[in-house]
């Protein structure tokens, strides 16, 4: 029978109980393993560690935050344009009735104003949902629809009319579809293209 300090037992000498002199005793758990983090704190964030699997989510990328902020700015422009179009449509509608012109440009302007308000509301909704990491599809689709309508407006009204809206839509799509944005949304269990 060999003792724990038998030099003939496998060629290695195990440490004495409690470790070597001057060495702190090993923590509970497996030998050589770091102690667990205090309650309420996530574990280590290495890809294959247990802490990475339990509740760890990456930080929201700046690209996604920028896409949402630009969507809020675009929503502001849409809402202001919608209010102005509705007010102008009301005045034009009143003038058309008073002058008995038989046209309905005022009603058209009011419908376009309501449509702009809806665009603004969907931009806000898409930005909020993207910031939460639940979905970037709403934001990407509304930016794409807005981009398309701006192109149509530019064809009808002339070149300078929709450049800002086109630029905002293109930037939002690019930022929301970027790799880090999509990875973040997927890590949160959200939907993206």
C-alpha positions in Angstrom: 0.0 0.0 0.0 1.4 3.4 -0.9 1.1 6.5 1.1 0.0 9.9 -0.4 3.6 11.0 -0.4 5.1 7.8 -2.0 7.6 8.9 -4.6 7.1 5.5 -6.4 3.3 6.1 -7.0 3.2 7.2 -10.7 6.3 9.4 -10.5 4.5 12.4 -9.2 4.3 13.7 -5.7 0.9 15.1 -4.8 0.7 18.3 -2.8 0.2 18.0 1.0 -3.3 18.5 2.3 -4.2 22.2 2.1 -1.7 22.9 -0.6 1.9 23.9 -0.5 3.2 26.3 2.2 2.3 29.9 1.4 -0.5 28.9 -1.0 -4.2 29.7 -0.3 -6.4 26.7 -0.1 -8.3 25.8 -3.3 -11.8 27.1 -3.7 -14.8 24.9 -3.5 -15.6 23.0 -6.6 -13.1 21.5 -9.0 -9.4 21.9 -8.3 -7.9 24.9 -10.1 -11.3 26.5 -10.9 -12.1 30.1 -10.0 -14.8 30.7 -7.4 -18.3 31.3 -8.7 -19.3 35.0 -9.0 -21.5 36.5 -6.3 -25.2 36.0 -6.5 -26.9 38.4 -9.0 -23.8 38.8 -11.2 -23.4 37.0 -14.5 -20.5 34.5 -14.9 -17.6 34.9 -17.3 -18.5 36.0 -20.8 -16.2 33.7 -22.8 -18.1 31.9 -25.6 -17.9 28.4 -24.2 -18.2 29.2 -20.5 -21.3 28.5 -18.5 -21.8 32.2 -17.8 -22.0 33.0 -21.5 -24.9 30.6 -21.9 -26.9 31.8 -18.9 -28.4 35.2 -19.5 -25.5 37.0 -21.2 -26.5 39.2 -24.0 -24.1 41.4 -26.0 -24.3 45.2 -25.8 -26.4 46.9 -28.4 -24.2 48.0 -31.3 -23.9 51.7 -32.1 -25.1 51.0 -35.7 -28.5 49.8 -34.4 -28.8 52.8 -32.1 -27.9 55.1 -34.9 -30.5 53.5 -37.2 -33.2 54.0 -34.5 -32.2 57.6 -33.8 -32.2 58.4 -37.6 -35.7 56.7 -37.7 -36.8 59.1 -34.9 -35.5 62.1 -36.9 -37.2 60.8 -40.1 -40.4 60.4 -38.0 -40.2 64.0 -36.9 -39.9 65.2 -40.5 -42.8 63.0 -41.5 -45.0 64.2 -38.7 -44.2 67.9 -39.4 -44.9 67.4 -43.1 -48.1 65.6 -42.3 -49.4 68.4 -40.1 -48.4 71.0 -42.7 -50.0 69.0 -45.5 -53.3 68.5 -43.5 -53.4 72.2 -42.6 -52.7 73.3 -46.2 -55.2 70.7 -47.5 -57.9 72.1 -45.2 -57.3 75.6 -46.4 -57.2 74.5 -50.1 -60.4 72.5 -49.6 -62.1 75.5 -48.1 -61.0 77.7 -51.0 -62.0 75.1 -53.6 -65.5 75.0 -52.0 -65.7 78.8 -51.8 -64.5 79.4 -55.4 -66.5 76.3 -56.7 -63.5 75.1 -58.7 -64.6 71.5 -58.8 -61.1 70.2 -57.9 -60.2 68.2 -54.9 -56.5 69.0 -54.4 -57.2 70.0 -50.8 -58.6 66.6 -50.1 -55.6 65.0 -51.7 -53.3 67.0 -49.6 -55.2 66.0 -46.5 -54.9 62.3 -47.4 -51.2 62.7 -48.1 -50.9 64.4 -44.7 -52.5 61.5 -42.9 -50.3 59.1 -44.8 -47.2 61.1 -43.7 -48.5 60.9 -40.0 -48.8 57.1 -40.4 -45.2 56.9 -41.8 -44.0 58.9 -38.8 -45.8 56.6 -36.3 -44.4 53.5 -38.0 -40.9 55.0 -38.0 -41.2 55.6 -34.3 -42.5 52.1 -33.7 -39.8 50.5 -35.8 -37.1 52.5 -33.9 -38.4 51.5 -30.5 -38.7 47.8 -31.5 -35.2 47.9 -33.0 -33.7 49.4 -29.9 -35.2 46.7 -27.7 -33.6 44.1 -30.0 -36.9 42.4 -30.8 -37.1 43.2 -34.5 -35.5 45.2 -37.3 -37.9 44.1 -40.0 -40.4 46.9 -39.2 -37.7 49.5 -39.4 -36.1 48.1 -42.6 -39.5 47.8 -44.3 -40.7 51.3 -43.5 -37.4 52.8 -44.5 -37.6 50.8 -47.8 -41.2 52.0 -48.5 -40.2 55.5 -47.6 -37.2 55.3 -49.9 -39.4 54.0 -52.7 -42.0 56.8 -52.3 -39.3 59.4 -52.2 -37.9 58.1 -55.5 -41.4 58.2 -57.0 -41.9 61.8 -55.6 -38.5 62.8 -57.1 -39.5 61.5 -60.5 -42.8 63.4 -60.4 -41.7 66.6 -58.8 -38.1 66.9 -59.8 -34.6 66.1 -58.4 -34.3 68.2 -55.2 -37.6 67.1 -53.7 -36.8 63.7 -52.1 -33.1 63.7 -51.6 -33.2 64.0 -47.8 -35.8 61.3 -47.4 -33.9 59.0 -49.7 -30.7 59.5 -47.8 -32.4 58.9 -44.4 -34.1 55.7 -45.7 -30.9 54.3 -47.3 -28.8 55.0 -44.2 -31.4 53.4 -41.9 -31.5 50.3 -44.1 -27.7 50.0 -44.2 -27.3 50.4 -40.5 -30.2 48.0 -39.6 -29.0 45.4 -42.0 -25.3 45.5 -40.9 -23.8 42.4 -39.3 -23.5 43.6 -35.7 -27.1 44.9 -35.7 -28.4 41.6 -37.0 -26.3 39.6 -34.6 -27.6 41.6 -31.6 -31.2 41.1 -32.6 -30.7 37.4 -33.1 -29.0 37.1 -29.7 -32.0 38.7 -28.1 -34.3 36.2 -29.9 -35.6 38.8 -32.3 -36.4 38.8 -36.0 -34.3 40.3 -38.7 -33.6 39.7 -42.4 
